[in-house]
């Protein structure tokens, strides 16, 4: 159990680090958009790279931060139905949805990796002015889905095992 807790601590540190990179990218994107506004409206000359940079930045921000956000339970939930359920039913529902979502993320990770590797092997580039290679853009997708799948399965485990252990300890104390 100690080894598992240490692994989770390392994993949480990785998620925090990647979310921090996402935050830095958000800041850079904001500064780039401000630069675009200044150059276009005050100097009369816009840039050609800001829109593309913003698109790629949003892709990276999404996949770098989504597992961290799930760990914080920060994703939007439609709980209008689930709040009417008992706590046990809510827990079972969270376990089930977490397992299904984790498995779906594994499928998307696999598919994303196949596409990224295919584009790497074929040496494809984006059909844009900057024409960056596809692989670095697509490579973040399987990485993000891999981390998200681990976090979903961890969430299911926590609701299944950890909550039961806490409930058992509370029953023993009473």
C-alpha positions in Angstrom: 0.0 0.0 0.0 2.9 2.3 0.7 4.3 1.7 -2.8 1.0 2.5 -4.3 0.7 5.7 -2.3 4.2 6.7 -3.4 3.3 6.1 -7.0 0.2 8.2 -6.7 2.2 11.0 -5.2 4.6 10.9 -8.1 1.7 10.7 -10.5 0.1 13.7 -8.8 3.3 15.6 -9.1 3.5 14.9 -12.8 -0.1 16.0 -13.3 0.6 19.2 -11.4 3.7 19.9 -13.5 1.9 19.3 -16.8 -1.0 21.5 -15.6 1.6 24.2 -14.8 3.0 23.9 -18.4 -0.6 24.3 -19.6 -0.9 27.5 -17.5 2.3 28.9 -18.9 1.0 28.1 -22.4 -2.3 30.0 -21.6 -0.2 33.0 -20.5 1.9 32.9 -23.6 -1.3 32.7 -25.8 -2.8 35.6 -24.0 0.4 37.7 -24.5 0.5 36.7 -28.2 -3.1 37.8 -28.7 -2.4 41.1 -27.0 0.7 41.5 -29.3 -1.5 40.8 -32.3 -4.0 43.5 -31.2 -1.2 46.0 -30.7 0.6 45.3 -34.0 -2.6 45.2 -36.0 -4.4 48.2 -34.6 -1.6 50.5 -33.5 1.1 49.7 -36.0 -1.1 48.7 -38.9 0.6 45.4 -39.5 -0.6 42.1 -38.1 1.3 38.8 -37.6 0.8 35.6 -39.4 1.6 33.2 -36.5 -0.7 34.2 -33.6 -3.8 32.4 -34.7 -2.0 29.2 -35.5 0.0 29.4 -32.3 -3.2 29.9 -30.3 -4.8 26.8 -32.0 -1.9 24.6 -31.1 -1.6 26.1 -27.6 -5.3 25.3 -26.9 -4.8 21.7 -28.0 -1.8 21.3 -25.7 -3.5 23.1 -22.8 -6.5 20.7 -23.0 -4.4 17.5 -23.0 -1.9 18.7 -20.4 -4.5 19.8 -17.9 -7.5 17.5 -18.2 -6.2 14.6 -15.9 -5.2 17.2 -13.3 -8.7 18.7 -13.5 -10.3 15.3 -13.1 -8.1 14.7 -10.0 -9.5 17.9 -8.5 -13.1 16.8 -9.5 -13.2 20.1 -11.5 -15.0 18.8 -14.6 -18.6 19.8 -15.2 -21.1 17.4 -13.8 -24.8 17.1 -14.7 -25.9 16.2 -11.2 -29.6 17.1 -11.4 -30.5 13.3 -11.4 -27.6 12.0 -9.3 -28.3 14.2 -6.3 -31.6 12.5 -5.9 -29.9 9.1 -5.5 -28.6 7.6 -2.3 -24.9 8.0 -1.5 -24.4 4.4 -2.2 -26.1 4.6 -5.6 -24.1 7.8 -6.4 -20.8 6.0 -5.5 -21.8 3.0 -7.7 -22.6 5.4 -10.6 -19.3 7.2 -10.2 -17.4 3.8 -10.2 -19.3 2.7 -13.4 -18.8 6.0 -15.3 -15.2 6.2 -14.3 -14.4 2.7 -15.5 -16.3 3.2 -18.8 -14.6 6.6 -19.3 -11.2 5.1 -18.4 -11.6 2.3 -21.0 -12.8 4.8 -23.6 -9.7 6.9 -22.9 -7.5 3.9 -23.5 -9.2 3.3 -26.9 -8.8 7.0 -27.8 -5.2 6.9 -26.6 -4.5 3.9 -28.9 -6.2 5.5 -31.9 -4.4 8.8 -31.3 -1.1 7.0 -31.1 -1.7 5.2 -34.4 -2.6 8.5 -36.1 0.4 10.3 -34.6 2.9 7.6 -35.6 1.3 7.3 -39.1 1.9 11.1 -39.6 5.4 10.8 -38.2 6.3 7.9 -40.6 4.8 9.8 -43.6 6.5 13.1 -42.6 3.2 15.0 -42.9 2.9 18.7 -42.1 0.0 21.0 -41.4 -1.3 22.7 -44.5 -0.9 26.2 -43.1 1.4 29.2 -43.5 3.8 28.0 -40.7 3.5 24.3 -41.9 4.7 22.6 -38.6 5.1 18.8 -38.7 2.0 16.9 -37.6 3.6 14.5 -35.2 4.4 17.0 -32.3 0.9 18.3 -32.6 -0.8 14.9 -32.6 1.6 13.3 -30.0 0.0 15.1 -27.1 -3.3 13.4 -27.7 -2.3 9.9 -26.7 -0.3 11.2 -23.9 -3.2 13.2 -22.5 -5.7 10.3 -22.9 -3.2 7.9 -21.2 -3.0 10.2 -18.2 -6.7 10.7 -18.2 -7.4 6.9 -18.4 -5.1 6.4 -15.4 -6.9 9.1 -13.4 -10.4 7.7 -14.3 -9.4 4.2 -13.2 -7.8 5.7 -10.1 -11.0 7.5 -9.4 -13.0 4.3 -9.7 -10.6 2.5 -7.4 -10.9 5.3 -4.9 -14.7 5.2 -4.9 -14.6 1.4 -4.7 -11.9 0.6 -2.2 -10.9 3.7 -0.4 -14.4 4.8 0.4 -15.3 1.3 1.6 -12.2 1.3 3.9 -13.3 4.7 5.4 -16.8 3.5 5.9 -15.5 0.3 7.6 -13.3 2.3 9.9 -16.2 4.6 10.9 -18.4 1.5 11.6 -15.6 0.0 13.8 -15.2 3.3 15.7 -18.9 3.5 16.5 
